[in-house]
Amino acid sequence: MKKNNDIKNKLFELLNNESFTSKFISGIAGDRIQNDKEKELFEKLLLETGGDLYVKLLFYITHQIFDIEKAKMLWDEIINHKEYLSKTLKRNVEITVAALDYLTNIKDEIKNPKLIGEAFIGKIAEITSVDPLTKLFNRHYLYVKMDEEIKRFKRYNTTFSILFIDIDNFKHVNDTYGHQQGDEVLKKLSSIINNSLRDLDICARYGGEEFIIILPHTDINLAKEIAERIRSGVENYFSGNIKITISIGLSNCPTSATTKKNLIKQADNALYISKNKGKNRVTIK
């Protein structure tokens, strides 16, 4: 199970990294001359990800995931094969052609070779980062974005806040009206939340009837205003036959915590307090 999760993580990080384009990879492979910015980016990625960079390079080209040591070895062998083919044919053989020829015909690493275009990469990225029911981002994407905010805080000392939201008495909705109606509530509530946010905010379905929102560049006071706007918006909309309210817990970096795990924990603790104090309220931790 852990290996499968690691593979999914590598795939997800690649698909959501705007740096990985066919142009960028062709520069690394020597198909064209890299500019100074691209060289700096390559050195930066290599420093940050180490051998994992070659796993991602090969996945982009082949849609196959190799372990780190093997990926580095194969990349070097593919570059040598590319140079050999180019010299023999007296023309540049692009990295995609060299990679598939080497891995298919020489190493027998790929049984059914596939070339993946950037449009397809983008489509997979969209599918893997979005919750299918609510169309909000999923938990993994949330974690990626939280890591980015933590890095930004450590480098620039920029604050951000998170809101942990839970639907009050949602089990009663499912038991009384059925799960299909419960799904409709989830979809509508997700839409209400999204419409209450700014363009820079990130909302994800954390699981079941739980949601987490990242509010970049947002201190506690502004985050509380946003949380109250969301809470009252939900209460006002669902004031008919199906009455829905939400409880919210709020935490802030660096006031509450400075790690992803502790920020979520503090927001969850604040949410617990909201529940215990009667629900349909915002609590800061």
NORPEQUI-V548822 format. One record per run of one state. SS is the DSSP state (@ for helix, = for strand, . for the rest). FROM is the first residue (numbers start at 0). LEN is the number of residues. If there is no record, write none. Layout:
SS|FROM|LEN ; SS|FROM|LEN
This chain:
.|0|1 ; @|1|14 ; .|15|6 ; @|21|8 ; .|29|6 ; @|35|14 ; .|49|2 ; @|51|11 ; .|62|5 ; @|67|22 ; .|89|5 ; @|94|12 ; .|106|11 ; @|117|12 ; =|129|1 ; .|130|6 ; =|136|1 ; .|137|1 ; @|138|18 ; .|156|3 ; =|159|8 ; .|167|2 ; @|169|8 ; .|177|1 ; @|178|17 ; .|195|6 ; =|201|6 ; .|207|2 ; =|209|7 ; .|216|3 ; @|219|18 ; .|237|8 ; =|245|8 ; .|253|6 ; @|259|17 ; .|276|5 ; =|281|3 ; .|284|1
